[in-house]
Structure formats: structure tokens, C-alpha cells
Amino acid sequence: MDFISLLAIAVGLGMDCFAVSIAAGIAVRESRLSVISRIAILFGLFQTGMTLLGWAGGSFIIAWIEPFDHWIAAILLGIIGGKMIQEGLSDSDEKGIDFYSVSVLLLLAVATSIDALAVGLSLAVLKVQILIPALIIGVCAVVMSGAGFLIGERFGDHIGSKAEIIGGIVLIFIGLKILAEHIIGG
């Protein structure tokens, strides 16, 4: 597989990471470096890992998860997005979605990397050596996640107190996009 095709695949897989990171950048107001590092690294690791898993597990894993993978991603993003909107609308001073929480970040990492399973399987079918493609996919996810967070951070500074609502809406739209792509494409 040529580098340009591989890079296009990596960017395509990284788009959900990018969008979720924008939402995180909008919502997070303190210790930003800590959160951006965690998000970018975790998303990159999951993109890489799911690609490797899809390649190694082959059709068994895909056959088992493919019928409902879009629902898993949409539900996870919808729950987190809904909670962000709820917290943004609340008059409470309580903290909203905890982007410092490992469990929240793991849910987001899984939701944004499910498609990488199918890509890994496709690469196995094409008999592509997986290590370099998986690393490129992971590095691209790290870069796109970091860039998304920084863009969200910039917007968050300008939109102020309703930033969490906008971040939640972004996550819900990503989940709906995943469902729409499955319905239209499948």
C-alpha cells in the first residue's frame, strides 16, 4: 500500500478523534496540558491497538462486532455528550464531564477507534504488513487529537460558560454521523 493511501486512511480514522478532542478542548478549563496529553496518547494507542487487533483477529472479531459497532460508538458518544449538555445547562457549580477521568477517556477512545478494527481486517486481507500502517494511524490520531484540543481550547475561551453545551452537541453529532454513515452505507 502506498504512503498517500495509508495517510488518507489514517486521517479518515483520526477525524472522530479530532472532533471529540475539539469538544474536550472546549470543555476543559484547567490543567489543559495534562488532559491534552492523556487524550492524544490514549486515542493514538487505541487507534493503533484496534488496527492491530483487527489485523490479528481477522474476520472473527469483525463478524462479532460489526453488526452493532456503530450503535456502541453512537451510544457512548451520546451519553457523554448528553451529560455535557446537562451539566452546561445546570446552574450548579459542579464539574461537568471529567476529562481527567480514565474511565471517560477510555470510553471515548473505544468509541472513536472501533472503525480501526475494520481497517485492520482490510489490511490483513490485502496482505499488508501491519506494523508501519498501525503506527502511522496511531501517530496521526495523536496529532489530530492534539490539534483538535487546541482548536477547541481556542473556541472555548471565546464562548465562555456555554462551552460545555457546545462540546456535548459536537459529541452527539459525531454519534449521529456514525449512525447515518452506517445506514446510508450499509
PAGUTI-947875 format. One record per residue: x, z, y of N, C-alpha, C, O in turn; residue in one letter. Coordinates in steps of 0.2 Angstrom, whole numbers, m for minus. Layout:
! PAGUTI-947875
n_xx,n_zz,n_yy,ca_xx,ca_zz,ca_yy,c_xx,c_zz,c_yy,o_xx,o_zz,o_yy,residuo
X,Z,Y,X,Z,Y,X,Z,Y,X,Z,Y,A
...
This chain:
! PAGUTI-947875
n_xx,n_zz,n_yy,ca_xx,ca_zz,ca_yy,c_xx,c_zz,c_yy,o_xx,o_zz,o_yy,residuo
4,0,m6,0,0,0,4,0,6,9,4,7,M
3,m4,11,7,m5,17,6,1,22,0,4,21,D
10,2,26,10,8,30,4,8,35,1,13,36,F
3,2,38,m3,2,43,m10,4,39,m14,7,42,I
m11,1,33,m17,3,30,m17,10,28,m22,14,29,S
m11,13,26,m11,20,25,m12,24,31,m16,29,31,L
m10,22,37,m11,26,43,m18,25,45,m21,30,48,L
m21,20,44,m28,19,46,m33,24,41,m37,27,44,A
m31,24,35,m34,29,31,m33,36,33,m38,40,34,I
m27,38,35,m26,45,37,m29,46,44,m32,52,44,A
m30,42,48,m33,43,54,m41,43,53,m44,48,56,V
m43,39,49,m50,40,47,m52,47,44,m57,50,46,G
m48,49,39,m49,56,36,m48,61,42,m51,66,41,L
m44,60,46,m42,65,51,m47,66,57,m47,70,61,G
m52,61,57,m57,61,63,m61,67,63,m63,70,68,M
m64,69,57,m68,75,56,m64,82,59,m66,86,62,D
m57,82,56,m53,87,59,m52,87,66,m52,93,69,C
m51,81,69,m51,81,76,m57,83,80,m56,87,85,F
m63,81,77,m69,83,81,m70,91,80,m72,94,85,A
m69,94,74,m70,101,73,m65,105,77,m67,110,80,V
m59,102,78,m54,106,82,m56,105,90,m54,110,93,S
m59,100,92,m62,100,99,m67,106,100,m66,109,104,I
m71,107,95,m76,112,95,m73,119,95,m75,123,99,A
m67,120,91,m64,126,91,m60,127,98,m60,132,101,A
m57,122,101,m54,122,107,m58,124,113,m57,127,117,G
m65,121,112,m70,123,117,m71,130,117,m72,134,122,I
m72,133,111,m75,140,110,m69,145,111,m71,151,113,A
m63,144,109,m58,149,109,m55,150,116,m53,145,119,V
m55,156,118,m53,158,125,m47,162,125,m43,162,131,R
m44,165,120,m38,169,120,m34,168,113,m37,165,108,E
m28,169,114,m23,168,108,m24,161,105,m24,160,99,S
m24,156,110,m25,149,108,m20,147,103,m21,143,99,R
m13,149,105,m8,146,101,m9,148,93,m7,144,89,L
m11,154,92,m12,157,85,m17,153,82,m16,151,76,S
m23,151,85,m28,148,82,m27,140,81,m28,138,76,V
m24,137,86,m22,130,85,m17,129,79,m18,124,76,I
m12,134,79,m8,133,73,m11,134,66,m10,130,62,S
m15,139,66,m19,140,60,m23,134,58,m23,132,52,R
m27,132,63,m32,126,61,m28,120,59,m29,117,54,I
m23,118,63,m19,112,62,m16,112,55,m16,108,51,A
m13,118,54,m9,118,47,m14,119,41,m13,115,36,I
m19,123,42,m24,123,37,m27,116,35,m28,114,30,L
m30,113,41,m33,107,40,m28,102,37,m30,98,32,F
m22,102,39,m17,97,36,m16,99,28,m15,94,24,G
m15,105,27,m14,107,20,m20,105,15,m19,102,10,L
m26,106,18,m32,104,14,m33,96,13,m34,94,8,F
m31,93,19,m31,85,18,m26,83,13,m28,79,9,Q
m20,86,13,m15,84,8,m17,86,1,m17,82,m4,T
m19,92,1,m21,95,m6,m27,92,m9,m27,90,m15,G
m32,90,m5,m38,87,m8,m36,79,m10,m39,77,m15,M
m32,76,m6,m30,70,m8,m26,70,m15,m27,66,m19,T
m22,75,m16,m18,76,m22,m23,78,m28,m22,75,m33,L
m27,82,m26,m32,84,m31,m36,78,m34,m38,77,m40,L
m39,74,m29,m42,68,m31,m38,63,m35,m41,60,m40,G
m32,62,m33,m27,58,m37,m26,61,m44,m26,57,m49,W
m25,67,m44,m23,70,m51,m30,71,m55,m29,70,m61,A
m35,73,m52,m41,75,m56,m45,68,m58,m49,68,m63,G
m44,63,m54,m47,57,m56,m55,57,m56,m58,61,m52,G
m58,53,m60,m65,52,m60,m69,58,m61,m75,59,m59,S
m66,63,m65,m70,69,m67,m72,73,m61,m78,75,m60,F
m67,74,m57,m69,78,m51,m74,74,m46,m79,77,m44,I
m72,68,m45,m77,64,m41,m84,64,m43,m88,64,m40,I
m84,62,m50,m91,62,m53,m95,68,m52,m101,68,m52,A
m91,74,m53,m95,80,m52,m97,82,m45,m102,84,m44,W
m93,80,m40,m94,82,m33,m97,77,m29,m101,78,m24,I
m96,71,m30,m98,65,m26,m106,65,m25,m108,64,m19,E
m110,67,m30,m117,66,m28,m120,71,m23,m125,70,m20,P
m116,76,m21,m118,81,m16,m113,83,m11,m113,88,m7,F
m107,79,m11,m101,81,m6,m104,81,1,m102,85,5,D
m108,76,3,m110,75,9,m114,81,11,m114,83,17,H
m118,84,7,m123,90,8,m118,96,9,m120,100,14,W
m113,97,5,m109,103,6,m106,103,13,m106,108,16,I
m103,97,15,m100,96,22,m105,98,27,m103,101,32,A
m111,94,27,m116,95,32,m118,102,32,m119,104,38,A
m119,105,27,m122,112,27,m117,117,30,m119,121,34,I
m111,116,28,m106,121,31,m105,120,38,m105,125,42,L
m105,114,40,m104,112,47,m110,114,51,m110,117,57,L
m116,113,48,m122,115,51,m123,123,52,m125,125,57,G
m121,127,47,m121,134,48,m117,136,53,m119,141,57,I
m110,134,53,m106,136,58,m108,134,65,m108,138,70,I
m110,128,66,m112,125,72,m118,129,75,m119,131,80,G
m123,130,70,m129,134,72,m127,141,74,m130,144,79,G
m123,144,71,m121,151,73,m117,151,80,m118,155,84,K
m113,146,81,m110,145,88,m115,144,93,m115,147,99,M
m121,140,92,m126,139,97,m130,146,98,m131,147,104,I
m131,149,93,m135,155,93,m131,160,97,m134,164,102,Q
m124,161,96,m120,165,100,m120,163,107,m119,168,112,E
m119,157,108,m119,154,115,m125,156,119,m125,157,125,G
m131,156,116,m137,157,119,m139,164,120,m143,166,124,L
m135,169,116,m136,176,116,m133,179,123,m128,176,125,S
m137,184,125,m135,187,131,m129,193,129,m126,196,134,D
m128,193,123,m124,198,120,m116,196,122,m115,191,123,S
m112,202,123,m105,201,124,m101,200,118,m95,199,118,D
m105,200,112,m102,199,106,m98,193,105,m100,188,108,E
m93,193,101,m89,187,100,m93,182,95,m97,185,91,K
m93,176,97,m96,171,93,m93,169,86,m90,174,83,G
m92,163,84,m89,161,78,m81,163,79,m78,162,84,I
m79,166,74,m72,169,74,m67,164,71,m66,164,65,D
m65,160,75,m60,155,73,m53,158,71,m48,155,69,F
m53,165,71,m47,169,69,m48,170,62,m43,172,58,Y
m54,170,59,m56,172,53,m53,167,47,m55,161,48,S
m50,169,42,m48,165,37,m54,161,34,m53,156,32,V
m59,165,32,m65,163,29,m68,157,33,m70,152,30,S
m69,158,39,m72,152,43,m67,146,43,m70,141,42,V
m61,147,44,m56,142,44,m56,138,37,m55,132,37,L
m57,142,32,m57,139,25,m63,135,24,m63,129,21,L
m69,137,26,m75,133,26,m74,127,30,m76,122,28,L
m72,127,36,m71,121,40,m66,116,37,m67,110,37,L
m60,119,34,m55,115,30,m58,111,24,m57,105,23,A
m63,115,21,m66,112,15,m71,106,17,m71,101,15,V
m75,108,22,m80,103,25,m77,97,28,m79,91,27,A
m71,97,31,m68,92,34,m63,88,29,m61,82,31,T
m62,90,23,m57,87,18,m60,84,12,m57,82,8,S
m67,85,11,m70,83,5,m69,75,4,m68,73,m2,I
m69,71,9,m68,64,8,m61,62,6,m60,57,3,D
m56,67,7,m50,66,4,m49,65,m3,m45,62,m6,A
m54,69,m7,m54,68,m14,m55,61,m16,m52,58,m21,L
m60,58,m13,m62,51,m15,m56,46,m13,m54,42,m17,A
m53,48,m8,m47,44,m6,m41,44,m11,m38,40,m13,V
m40,51,m13,m35,52,m18,m37,48,m25,m32,45,m28,G
m43,48,m27,m45,44,m33,m44,37,m32,m42,33,m36,L
m46,34,m26,m45,27,m25,m37,25,m25,m36,20,m28,S
m33,30,m22,m26,28,m23,m23,29,m30,m19,25,m32,L
m26,33,m34,m24,33,m41,m26,27,m45,m23,24,m49,A
m33,24,m43,m35,18,m46,m30,12,m44,m29,8,m48,V
m28,12,m38,m24,7,m35,m16,8,m38,m12,4,m36,L
m15,13,m42,m9,15,m44,m4,16,m39,2,14,m39,K
m6,19,m33,m1,21,m28,2,27,m29,m1,32,m31,V
9,27,m28,12,34,m29,10,38,m23,9,36,m18,Q
8,44,m25,4,48,m21,8,53,m16,5,54,m10,I
14,55,m17,17,60,m13,17,58,m5,15,61,m1,L
20,52,m4,21,50,3,14,49,6,13,51,12,I
9,45,3,2,45,6,m1,51,8,m4,52,13,P
0,56,3,m3,63,4,0,66,10,m4,70,14,A
6,66,11,10,69,16,8,66,23,7,69,28,L
7,59,23,5,56,29,m2,58,31,m3,59,37,I
m6,58,26,m13,60,28,m13,68,30,m16,69,35,I
m9,72,27,m8,79,30,m5,79,37,m8,83,41,G
0,76,38,3,76,45,m2,73,50,m2,76,55,V
m5,68,48,m10,65,53,m15,70,55,m18,71,60,C
m18,74,49,m23,79,51,m20,84,55,m24,87,59,A
m14,86,54,m11,92,58,m11,89,66,m13,93,70,V
m8,83,67,m8,80,74,m15,80,77,m16,81,83,V
m19,77,73,m26,76,76,m30,82,77,m33,83,82,M
m29,87,73,m32,94,74,m29,97,80,m32,100,84,S
m22,97,81,m19,100,87,m21,96,93,m23,99,98,G
m22,89,93,m24,86,99,m31,87,101,m33,88,106,A
m35,88,95,m42,89,96,m43,96,100,m47,97,104,G
m39,101,97,m40,108,100,m38,108,107,m41,111,112,F
m33,104,109,m30,104,116,m35,100,121,m37,103,126,L
m39,95,118,m44,92,122,m50,97,123,m53,97,128,I
m52,100,117,m57,105,118,m56,110,123,m60,113,126,G
m50,113,122,m47,118,127,m48,116,134,m51,120,138,E
m46,110,136,m47,107,142,m54,107,145,m56,109,150,R
m59,104,140,m66,104,142,m69,111,142,m73,112,147,F
m66,116,138,m69,122,138,m68,126,145,m72,130,147,G
m62,125,147,m60,128,154,m65,125,159,m66,129,164,D
m67,119,159,m71,116,164,m79,118,163,m83,118,168,H
m81,119,157,m88,120,156,m90,127,156,m96,129,156,I
m85,132,155,m86,139,156,m90,142,150,m89,141,144,G
m95,146,152,m99,150,147,m103,147,142,m104,150,137,S
m105,141,143,m109,137,138,m105,133,133,m107,129,130,K
m98,134,133,m94,131,129,m95,131,122,m95,126,118,A
m97,137,120,m99,138,113,m105,134,110,m105,132,105,E
m110,134,115,m116,130,113,m114,122,112,m116,119,107,I
m109,120,116,m107,113,116,m103,112,109,m104,107,106,I
m99,117,108,m95,117,102,m99,117,95,m98,113,91,G
m104,121,95,m109,121,90,m113,114,89,m114,112,83,G
m115,111,94,m118,105,94,m113,100,91,m116,95,87,I
m107,100,93,m102,95,90,m102,96,83,m102,91,79,V
m101,102,80,m101,103,73,m107,100,69,m107,97,64,L
m113,102,72,m119,99,69,m119,92,69,m122,89,64,I
m117,89,74,m117,81,75,m112,78,69,m114,73,67,F
m107,82,68,m102,79,63,m106,80,56,m105,75,52,I
m109,85,55,m113,86,49,m118,81,48,m119,78,43,G
m122,79,53,m127,74,53,m124,67,52,m126,63,49,L
m118,66,55,m114,60,54,m112,58,47,m113,53,45,K
m110,64,44,m108,63,37,m114,61,33,m114,57,28,I
m120,65,34,m126,63,30,m128,56,32,m130,52,27,L
m128,54,38,m130,47,40,m126,42,36,m128,37,34,A
m119,43,36,m115,38,33,m116,38,26,m116,32,23,E
m118,43,23,m119,43,15,m126,39,14,m126,35,10,H
m131,41,18,m137,37,17,m137,30,19,m140,26,15,I
m134,28,24,m133,21,26,m128,18,21,m130,12,19,I
m123,21,19,m118,18,15,m120,18,8,m117,14,4,G
m124,23,6,m125,24,m1,m132,22,m4,m133,23,m10,G
